[in-house]
Each structure stands twice: as structure tokens, then as C-alpha cells.
Amino acid sequence: MPTIEHISAMEILDSRGRPTVSAACRLSDGAEASASVPSGASTGAAEALELRDGDMNRYGGLGCRKAVGNVNETIARAVIGRQFSDQSSLDHFLIDLDGTPNKSKLGANAVLATSIAFARASARSRGVPLYRHFADMIGQPLRTLPRLTINLFSGGKHAGGQVPIQDVLLVPASAATIDEALACVYACYQSAAKLCQRKYSSRALKADEGGLAPPFPDINAMFDDAVESIRAAGYEPGRDLALAVDVASSHFFDGGYRLEDHRILEPSRMIATLAAWTRQWPIVSIEDGLAEDDWANWPELRRAIGDRCLVLGDDFLCTNPQRIRRAIEANAANALLLKVNQIGTLTEAAEALNLARSARWHVTVSARSGETEDNWLADLAVGWAGDQIKVGSIAQSERLAKYNRLLQIEAETRMPVATWPG
């Protein structure tokens, strides 16, 4: 394995115009690569720390010069001239170099940018595609492409809170290829944009991840409009296209669930509401249906809807092996939303993946609301055999970069798309 000859970073802007970190790595055999990391708006309390400058005179305190400096100085001094036998050896070195439980010394954004830049450079050193390198990293044969879940409507923190829940997504359930899935979703997105104009006199205003965000009067209207948009595009709801929901309950939980009409729902009533949604609309996945620390009630949610619907943990699990183990023991979920920047290195994310697989959970590999044009996530979802991928809508370049990469991988490999659930 070649040694690291150079590592550096710079501050760039994400899809919300906020700073993030891009790192570059060069190995002694001449292989070099760069990688940029995303940032979340809906973040779990247990996430690894994204280091920000706190200078309110620059980007409202969101600058990343400290994280960049940690790559250019602390990390560079420590790794340049060293040989790392594999990804795990580099990542554990970085974890030890940081020395904190949540990467607050160096910043998870600095550590992850280094981790992924090294992985990409290593793939080029080996002369293999990045998705193959990711698969080899976990001893995983390449099997399938992930099933798409694509934002249609947005609310919550992604769209100004006109409804409390965060996203309603389309799942092209009958599509046999990535190409077919994208064409199907495009037709539904266009019919939804026309519906927004007709019903709400609303232009195609988009949320952080590209989902449409008209002024829905309530959550029911959001679901009804999604179903109407599917039918208007010529598809059958529940057969050709199903729905997935990102509830993001932590953001409206305050001792109870303030869902709508200023009512506070007890957990039992919140669970009953979620279960009713799955009966009334073709919903196949519910993400963060309860608050991230409502541990006592997640098992009941799993019992109430888990046989007919994915109970997907995002803020609840934070791609954190410790939280995943606890959820497995409690039978509190049956699916993991895997976001690498929640934990901070590829190696720790791989541990989270393996834990989920050992429990026979489904895995959705996910982007963040603050994304970049980098497309490494598509390779990761393929290499790690994600059952689903969640990137956002089909209307913004930072999202399309990942979908276009999936199209390239599909053309190269001719692999099938995972079934739902897969």
C-alpha cells in the first residue's frame, strides 16, 4: 500500500450556500483524489460534531476554517509519510488523533473529508471503480443497485414548517431500472408542479432537497396531493409508485407531539396516527416517526406498523453503532438510515451497516439537506448494497450528480435494482 504523500483541505459552499469542507489526498504512487462532505439541517443530538468557526461576522458563524485548518495542519502533519494498510487503519488513526467521543476536537467534517478522499485515492491506486473499492472494504460482493426514494413534497425544517412533517417521497416500486425509475418520478414531479399551481396558485417553489413546498392546509392534503399527482402522471398508487414519509418527529416533540392544530399527542396517539396513515395511503416507509430519545415507545411503533412498513431510524439511530445495538435489543426499528457524516468515518459507518444487516434490517443510504456536487454517495450505496438510496428530489444539481452517477454505474454493471423491501 502506498504512503500518503499529501493531504489538504479547503472551504467550499454546499447547496444552501453554507460552508463545508473539501479534502484532497495524494498517494506516493501518484494516485490522487478529492472529496467534499455534506451538512444536515435536521440533525440528531447524537451526531458527530460538525466543527464550525462561530465567527458571527462571517457566514453567520457557520464558517469551516477551523475544520479546514485541522486537516491542513494537525491531520496533515500526522499522516503524511505514513503507510496505512487499509481504510480501517487510517480511520482508526484519525479517531485516535481526535480523541473525543464525538470528534469535537478535529471536527467530523474534517475527519470525514479526509476519510473519503483517502478512499477515493486508494480506489484509483488499485485501478478499480469507487463502488468496487467500497464493496471490497466490507467484503461485500456487488449484487444490486439501490431502489430510489425521491422527495416530492417537503415541510418541516426543509421548507419553513408549513406542515410539521419533513418530507413525502416517491418510491418507484415497479421500476426495473434506475433509468425507468427516474423517468417515472419525473412525470409525477411535473404533475405535482401543475397541481401546486392549480390548487395553491403556487409556483414550483423548492425546499432544501428540491421537494415542492406549497402551502398545504394540513398533512392529509400533503398525502392526498401526492396520490393525486401519481394518478395524474398515469401511474397506480401503491403498485407503480408508493410513498415514504420522513416525519422528523424530534422537531415537534416537547413532552408530547405537537402535530397539528396545536394539539399535543401522547406517544400512544402519535403511534395510532402513524398507523392510520399507513392504512389510508400507500406508505411503505416511515422515518423517525417518534422523537430520537423516545426509547420507551419505539418498540410499540415497531409492533404497530413494522410488518407492513419500514420503521426507519435517522435521528433516532444517528448511524451510531451504540444506538443501533440498543435498538436491535429493544426491537425498536427494522431499518437504518445510513448517513456517514453522522458518525464521521467510513469505518464506523461500515460497523453500523454490519450491525443493521446482522439484525436483518433494511438499509437506506442517505444524503443530507446541505449537499455538494460530489457523487461518492452513489458509489457507496452500490458498494454497500443499500436496499434504498435517499438523495432528494430531481430538480437540483447536487442531487442530480448522484442520480447521474447511478445511471453510469447501471450502464457499466447492468446490475438489477433491489426489490422493495430488498
C-alpha positions in Angstrom: 0.0 0.0 0.0 1.5 3.4 -0.9 2.1 6.1 1.7 0.1 9.3 2.0 2.3 12.0 0.2 -0.1 15.0 0.6 -3.3 15.9 2.3 -5.0 19.3 2.3 -8.4 20.9 2.6 -10.3 24.0 1.6 -13.6 25.6 2.5 -16.3 25.3 -0.2 -20.1 26.1 -0.2 -22.8 23.5 0.0 -26.2 23.6 -1.7 -27.6 26.0 0.9 -24.7 28.4 0.3 -23.2 27.5 3.6 -19.5 26.4 4.1 -18.4 22.8 4.2 -15.1 21.0 3.7 -13.4 19.5 0.7 -10.2 17.5 1.1 -7.6 16.3 -1.4 -5.3 13.3 -0.9 -2.3 12.2 -3.0 -0.5 8.8 -2.5 3.1 8.1 -3.2 2.3 6.1 -6.3 0.7 9.3 -7.8 -2.9 8.4 -7.3 -4.8 11.4 -6.1 -8.4 12.4 -5.4 -10.6 14.8 -3.6 -13.9 14.6 -1.7 -16.4 17.0 -0.2 -18.7 16.3 2.7 -22.3 17.4 3.3 -24.1 19.0 6.1 -27.5 18.4 7.7 -30.3 20.7 8.8 -32.4 18.1 10.6 -29.7 16.7 12.8 -29.8 14.2 15.7 -28.4 15.1 19.1 -26.1 12.1 19.0 -24.4 13.0 15.7 -20.7 13.6 15.5 -19.8 17.2 15.8 -19.6 19.3 12.6 -17.0 21.9 13.6 -17.9 25.5 12.8 -16.0 28.7 13.4 -18.6 30.6 15.5 -17.5 33.9 14.0 -20.8 35.7 13.6 -19.3 38.2 11.2 -18.6 35.5 8.6 -21.3 33.2 7.3 -23.3 33.8 10.5 -20.8 31.7 12.5 -21.0 28.7 10.1 -17.6 29.0 8.6 -15.4 25.9 8.4 -11.9 27.5 8.5 -11.1 25.7 11.8 -12.0 22.3 10.3 -10.0 23.1 7.2 -7.1 24.2 9.3 -7.2 20.9 11.3 -6.8 19.0 8.0 -4.1 21.2 6.7 -2.1 21.2 10.0 -2.9 18.6 12.6 -4.1 15.8 10.3 -1.5 16.5 7.5 1.4 16.5 10.0 0.2 13.2 11.5 -0.5 11.2 8.3 1.9 12.5 5.6 4.7 9.9 5.1 2.7 7.2 6.8 1.5 4.0 5.2 -2.0 2.8 6.0 -2.8 -0.8 5.1 -6.5 -0.2 4.5 -9.3 2.2 5.2 -9.8 1.0 8.7 -6.2 1.7 9.7 -6.5 5.3 8.5 -9.9 5.9 10.1 -8.9 4.4 13.5 -5.7 6.6 13.4 -7.9 9.7 12.8 -10.3 8.6 15.6 -7.4 8.3 18.0 -5.9 11.6 16.8 -9.1 13.4 17.6 -9.5 11.6 20.9 -13.1 12.7 21.7 -16.3 10.7 21.7 -17.9 12.9 19.0 -14.9 14.2 17.0 -15.3 17.6 18.5 -11.5 18.3 18.6 -10.8 18.0 14.8 -14.4 18.1 13.6 -16.3 15.3 12.0 -16.4 17.3 8.8 -12.5 17.4 8.8 -12.2 13.8 9.6 -14.8 12.5 7.1 -13.4 14.6 4.3 -10.0 13.0 4.9 -11.5 9.6 5.2 -13.4 9.7 1.9 -10.6 11.5 0.0 -8.3 8.6 1.1 -10.8 6.0 0.0 -11.2 7.6 -3.5 -7.4 7.9 -3.9 -7.0 4.3 -2.8 -9.5 3.1 -5.4 -7.6 5.0 -8.1 -4.3 3.4 -6.8 -5.9 0.0 -7.2 -7.4 0.9 -10.6 -11.0 -0.1 -9.6 -14.2 1.9 -9.6 -15.0 3.5 -6.3 -18.1 1.4 -5.8 -16.0 -1.7 -6.2 -13.5 -0.4 -3.7 -16.3 0.3 -1.2 -17.6 -3.3 -1.7 -14.2 -4.7 -1.1 -13.8 -2.6 2.0 -16.5 -4.7 3.7 -16.0 -7.9 1.8 -19.3 -7.4 0.0 -20.0 -8.8 -3.5 -21.7 -6.4 -5.9 -25.3 -7.5 -6.1 -27.9 -4.9 -6.8 -28.4 -1.1 -7.3 -30.4 0.7 -4.6 -34.1 1.4 -5.0 -34.7 5.1 -5.3 -36.7 7.1 -2.8 -37.2 10.6 -4.2 -38.6 13.7 -2.5 -41.8 15.0 -3.9 -43.2 17.4 -1.2 -41.4 18.9 1.7 -42.3 20.7 5.0 -40.7 20.9 8.4 -37.1 22.2 8.7 -36.6 21.7 5.0 -39.4 24.0 3.9 -40.3 26.6 6.5 -42.7 24.4 8.5 -46.0 24.9 6.6 -46.7 21.4 7.8 -44.7 19.8 10.6 -43.6 16.6 8.9 -40.4 16.9 6.8 -40.8 15.0 3.5 -43.1 12.9 1.5 -41.1 10.8 -1.0 -41.9 8.8 -4.1 -40.8 5.1 -4.2 -40.9 3.9 -7.9 -41.8 0.4 -6.7 -42.3 -1.3 -10.1 -39.4 0.3 -12.0 -36.9 -2.4 -13.1 -34.0 0.1 -13.7 -32.6 3.4 -12.4 -33.4 4.9 -15.8 -37.0 3.8 -15.6 -37.4 5.0 -12.0 -36.1 8.5 -12.8 -38.4 8.8 -15.8 -41.4 7.7 -13.7 -40.6 10.2 -10.9 -40.0 13.0 -13.4 -43.6 12.5 -14.7 -45.0 12.6 -11.2 -43.0 15.6 -10.2 -44.2 17.5 -13.2 -47.8 16.6 -12.5 -47.3 17.7 -8.9 -45.9 21.1 -10.0 -49.1 21.6 -12.1 -51.2 20.6 -9.1 -49.5 23.2 -6.9 -50.2 25.9 -9.5 -53.9 24.8 -9.8 -54.7 24.2 -6.2 -52.5 26.7 -4.4 -51.6 29.3 -7.1 -48.0 28.3 -6.1 -45.1 28.3 -8.5 -42.7 25.3 -8.3 -41.0 26.6 -5.1 -38.5 24.1 -3.8 -37.2 23.1 -0.4 -33.7 22.4 0.6 -33.6 19.0 -1.1 -35.6 20.0 -4.1 -39.1 18.9 -3.0 -42.1 21.0 -3.8 -43.3 23.1 -0.9 -46.8 24.6 -1.5 -48.8 25.9 1.4 -50.6 22.7 2.3 -53.5 23.3 4.7 -52.7 20.1 6.6 -50.8 16.8 6.5 -53.7 14.9 4.9 -53.7 17.3 2.0 -49.9 16.6 1.5 -50.6 12.9 1.2 -53.8 13.3 -0.9 -51.9 15.6 -3.3 -49.1 13.1 -3.6 -51.5 10.3 -4.5 -53.3 12.6 -7.0 -50.0 13.5 -8.6 -49.2 9.8 -9.1 -52.6 9.2 -10.7 -52.3 12.3 -12.9 -49.0 11.0 -14.3 -50.7 7.8 -15.3 -49.5 5.5 -12.6 -51.2 3.4 -9.9 -50.5 4.4 -6.3 -49.2 1.6 -4.3 -48.4 -0.5 -7.3 -46.2 1.6 -9.6 -45.3 4.3 -7.0 -45.6 4.1 -3.3 -44.9 6.8 -0.6 -42.2 7.1 2.0 -42.5 9.7 4.8 -39.8 11.5 6.8 -41.7 12.6 9.9 -38.7 14.1 11.8 -40.7 13.9 15.0 -38.0 15.3 17.2 -38.5 18.7 15.8 -42.1 19.0 17.1 -41.7 17.0 20.3 -41.9 18.8 23.6 -43.1 16.3 26.1 -45.7 15.3 23.5 -46.1 15.5 19.7 -47.4 18.9 18.5 -48.5 17.5 15.2 -51.3 19.9 14.1 -54.0 22.2 15.4 -51.9 23.0 18.5 -52.9 19.6 19.8 -50.3 17.7 21.9 -50.4 14.0 21.2 -49.3 11.4 23.7 -47.0 8.8 22.2 -49.8 6.2 22.0 -51.9 8.6 20.0 -48.9 9.5 17.8 -48.3 5.8 17.1 -52.0 5.4 16.3 -51.9 8.3 13.9 -48.8 6.9 12.1 -50.5 3.5 11.8 -53.7 5.1 10.4 -51.6 6.9 7.7 -50.2 3.5 6.5 -53.8 2.2 6.2 -55.1 5.3 4.4 -52.3 6.0 2.0 -49.8 3.7 0.2 -46.9 4.3 2.6 -44.1 1.8 2.7 -41.6 3.6 5.0 -41.9 5.9 8.0 -38.7 7.6 9.1 -38.3 9.0 12.6 -41.9 8.5 13.4 -41.1 9.2 17.1 -38.6 11.5 18.7 -35.0 10.5 18.9 -35.0 9.8 22.7 -38.5 8.4 23.0 -36.9 4.9 23.5 -39.8 3.6 25.6 -42.3 3.9 22.7 -40.2 3.0 19.6 -40.8 -0.8 20.2 -44.6 -0.1 20.2 -44.3 1.8 16.9 -42.4 -1.2 15.5 -45.2 -3.6 16.7 -47.9 -1.3 15.3 -46.6 -0.9 11.7 -43.4 -2.8 11.3 -44.8 -5.8 9.4 -46.3 -3.7 6.5 -44.0 -0.7 6.6 -40.3 0.1 7.3 -39.7 1.7 10.7 -36.7 3.7 9.7 -34.3 5.3 12.2 -32.5 8.5 11.3 -32.0 11.0 14.2 -33.1 8.0 16.4 -30.0 6.0 15.4 -27.5 8.6 14.0 -25.6 5.8 12.2 -24.2 5.2 15.7 -23.3 1.6 16.5 -24.1 2.0 20.2 -27.6 3.3 19.5 -28.2 0.7 16.8 -27.3 -2.1 19.2 -29.7 -0.8 21.8 -32.5 -0.5 19.1 -31.8 -4.1 18.0 -32.1 -5.4 21.5 -35.4 -3.5 22.0 -36.8 -4.5 18.6 -37.4 -0.7 18.1 -36.9 -0.5 14.3 -36.3 -2.6 11.2 -34.4 -0.2 9.0 -31.4 2.1 9.3 -31.0 5.4 7.5 -27.2 5.4 7.0 -25.6 8.9 6.9 -21.8 8.7 7.0 -21.3 12.2 8.3 -23.5 11.4 11.4 -20.7 9.2 12.7 -17.6 10.7 10.9 -15.6 7.9 9.2 -16.3 5.2 6.7 -15.1 2.5 9.0 -17.6 3.4 11.8 -20.4 3.7 9.2 -19.5 0.2 8.0 -19.8 -1.1 11.5 -23.3 0.5 11.7 -24.1 -1.2 8.4 -23.0 -4.6 9.5 -25.0 -4.3 12.7 -28.1 -3.5 10.8 -27.5 -6.4 8.4 -26.9 -8.8 11.3 -30.4 -7.9 12.6 -31.9 -8.4 9.1 -32.8 -4.7 8.9 -33.1 -2.8 5.6 -30.6 0.0 4.9 -31.3 3.2 3.2 -28.1 5.1 2.3 -28.8 8.8 2.6 -27.5 12.2 1.5 -28.0 15.4 3.6 -30.0 18.6 3.0 -26.8 20.6 2.6 -25.1 18.7 -0.2 -22.3 19.2 -2.8 -21.9 18.2 -6.4 -19.7 15.3 -5.3 -21.2 11.9 -6.2 -19.3 9.5 -3.9 -22.6 8.6 -2.1 -23.9 6.8 -5.2 -20.8 4.6 -5.2 -21.2 3.9 -1.5 -24.9 2.9 -1.9 -23.9 0.5 -4.6 -20.8 -0.9 -3.0 -22.5 -1.4 0.3 -25.6 -2.9 -1.3 -28.0 -0.3 0.1 -31.6 -1.5 -0.3 -32.6 2.1 -0.9 -31.0 5.4 -1.5 -32.3 8.8 -0.4 -30.8 11.7 -2.2 -33.5 14.3 -2.5 -35.6 15.4 -5.5 -34.7 15.5 -9.2 -34.5 19.3 -9.5 -31.1 20.4 -8.3 -27.6 19.7 -9.5 -26.2 18.5 -6.1 -29.0 15.8 -6.2 -28.7 15.0 -9.9 -25.0 14.4 -9.6 -25.8 11.3 -7.5 -28.6 10.1 -9.8 -26.4 10.6 -12.9 -23.6 8.6 -11.2 -26.1 5.8 -10.6 -27.0 5.9 -14.2 -23.4 5.5 -15.1 -22.9 2.6 -12.7 -26.1 0.9 -14.1 -24.7 1.2 -17.6 -21.3 -0.3 -16.5 -22.6 -3.1 -14.4 -26.1 -4.0 -15.7 -27.0 -5.0 -12.2 -30.7 -5.2 -11.2 -32.4 -2.8 -8.9 -33.2 -4.1 -5.4 -36.7 -5.1 -4.8 -38.9 -3.3 -2.2 -38.2 -4.1 0.5 -35.0 -5.6 -0.7 
